[in-house]
Amino acid sequence: MNKVELQGKLRELRGKMKAKWAHLTDDDIALIEAQIEQMVGTLQSRYGYTSERARADLEEYLREYNTEARNLLGQTLERVQERVHAQLDKVEVPDRPWLWGGLALAIISAIWMMSRNNKS
């Protein structure tokens, strides 16, 4: 990747970051970019990597980290769901049909109101 392509990718990334996190300032984004460059430089100096190799290794690590983080999050959510279901199984619900009818009506009304708000 040449310098012009790299600068284009950085501008694209900066735009995507601003679109996703609108409250980030240009200074915030510049700090993040500087930290990435610092990490690339550290890999180059400590391991003798070329800039391209350091970037490729860093990108690969971040992809692996992202996958591991998603897996861990998924496992955590599964455990939370199991605990919630276990607690719900312990709860006794009284037999009050009027209560369930009122709850259903409230949910339907809320959905209807939200759909009206989204149209306007």
Backbone hydrogen bonds, N-H to C=O, Kabsch-Sander energy under -0.5 kcal/mol:
donor,donor_aa,acceptor,acceptor_aa,energy
6,L,2,N,-2.4
7,Q,3,K,-2.5
8,G,4,V,-2.2
9,K,5,E,-2.4
10,L,6,L,-2.4
11,R,7,Q,-2.2
12,E,8,G,-2.3
13,L,9,K,-2.8
14,R,10,L,-2.7
15,G,11,R,-2.2
16,K,12,E,-2.3
17,M,13,L,-2.7
18,K,14,R,-2.2
19,A,15,G,-2.2
20,K,16,K,-2.4
21,W,17,M,-3.2
22,A,20,K,-0.6
24,L,21,W,-1.8
29,I,25,T,-2.2
30,A,26,D,-2.6
31,L,27,D,-2.2
32,I,28,D,-2.1
33,E,29,I,-2.6
34,A,30,A,-2.4
35,Q,31,L,-2.2
36,I,32,I,-2.1
37,E,33,E,-2.4
38,Q,34,A,-2.4
39,M,35,Q,-2.2
40,V,36,I,-2.3
41,G,37,E,-2.6
42,T,38,Q,-2.4
43,L,39,M,-2.4
44,Q,40,V,-2.2
45,S,41,G,-2.5
46,R,42,T,-2.7
47,Y,43,L,-2.1
48,G,44,Q,-1.6
49,Y,43,L,-0.9
54,A,50,T,-2.6
55,R,51,S,-2.4
56,A,52,E,-2.5
57,D,53,R,-2.7
58,L,54,A,-2.4
59,E,55,R,-2.8
60,E,56,A,-2.4
61,Y,57,D,-2.5
62,L,58,L,-2.5
63,R,59,E,-2.2
64,E,60,E,-2.5
65,Y,61,Y,-3.0
66,N,62,L,-2.4
67,T,63,R,-2.2
68,E,64,E,-2.7
69,A,65,Y,-2.9
70,R,66,N,-2.3
71,N,67,T,-2.4
72,L,68,E,-2.6
73,L,69,A,-2.5
74,G,70,R,-2.5
75,Q,71,N,-2.5
76,T,72,L,-2.5
77,L,73,L,-2.6
78,E,74,G,-2.1
79,R,75,Q,-2.1
80,V,76,T,-2.4
81,Q,77,L,-2.7
82,E,78,E,-2.4
83,R,79,R,-2.3
84,V,80,V,-2.7
85,H,81,Q,-2.8
86,A,82,E,-2.3
87,Q,83,R,-2.3
88,L,84,V,-2.7
89,D,85,H,-2.1
90,K,86,A,-0.7
90,K,87,Q,-0.7
91,V,87,Q,-0.7
91,V,88,L,-0.8
93,V,91,V,-0.5
96,R,94,P,-1.4
99,L,96,R,-1.0
100,W,96,R,-1.4
101,G,97,P,-2.3
102,G,98,W,-2.1
103,L,99,L,-2.3
104,A,100,W,-2.5
105,L,101,G,-2.3
106,A,102,G,-2.2
107,I,103,L,-2.3
108,I,104,A,-2.5
109,S,105,L,-2.4
110,A,106,A,-2.3
111,I,107,I,-2.4
112,W,108,I,-2.4
113,M,109,S,-2.5
114,M,110,A,-2.4
115,S,111,I,-2.3
116,R,112,W,-1.8
117,N,113,M,-2.2
118,N,114,M,-2.0
119,K,115,S,-1.1
120,S,116,R,-1.1
